C-alpha cells in the first residue's frame, strides 16, 4: 500500500513539474497547488507512520515487561494487556505507557490477570 501511495505521489509531482514548463501561468499555479497538496499529504503520512512506529515500540516493551514478570510468552502477555485495555475501555497505548519495569502494574492490568498470576495479599 505504501509503495502505491509513493508511486502516485511521485507521478503527481512529475506531472506538476512538467505542467510548469508547458502551460500558462494559471496552469502553473494549478500545478504548484497540486505539488503542494501532494507534499503536504506526504508529510502527514510520514507523521502517521512515525506515530504508529512509536506506539508499536511502546507496546513491544510493555509485552516484554509483562512476559518477564510472569514468565509468559509474548503473545500471552499481549492478550492480557489487550484484555485490560478493552475491559476498561482504554486505548492500548494509554495503558502500555503505565507499564514500567520495576514499578507496580496499573490496577486495570492486575484486575484481568489469571488468578494464579495475581499478587497474593496476606491477611
Secondary structure, 3 states (H helix, E strand, C coil): CHHHHHHHHHHHHHHHHHHHHHCCHHHHHHHHHHHHHHHHHHHHHHHHHHHHHHHHHHHHHHHHHHHHHHCCCHHHHHHHHHHHHHHCCCCHHHHHCCCCCCCCCCHHHHHHCCHHHCCCCCC
